[in-house]
Amino acid sequence: MKKVKIIVGAILRGALLVAPGVAFGWWAWNKAMALIAILAAVGVETLFLFVFSFITVAVQARRNLRRKKAEEAEAEEGNDTAAQ
């Protein structure tokens, strides 16, 4: 009996977790279909271009951040040796 209660409880918790997403999907179905139609009209090549551009900018920003941290570490190291 205890196993049945655990299983039923797990099913109810799962249903409660999924219910908001299902309700939103049902409500927003027409909007989602319009978005899919727009994306289909734009074309896969353009979507790949957007993704490629995003990745390129993200990699460039990461490199700049690393370079800035290295410069700050060198400046701090120079200040430490000057203080000694």
Secondary structure as GFF3:
##gff-version 3
##sequence-region A 1 84
A	DSSP	alpha_helix	2	27	.	.	.	ID=ss1
A	DSSP	alpha_helix	29	42	.	.	.	ID=ss2
A	DSSP	alpha_helix	44	83	.	.	.	ID=ss3
###
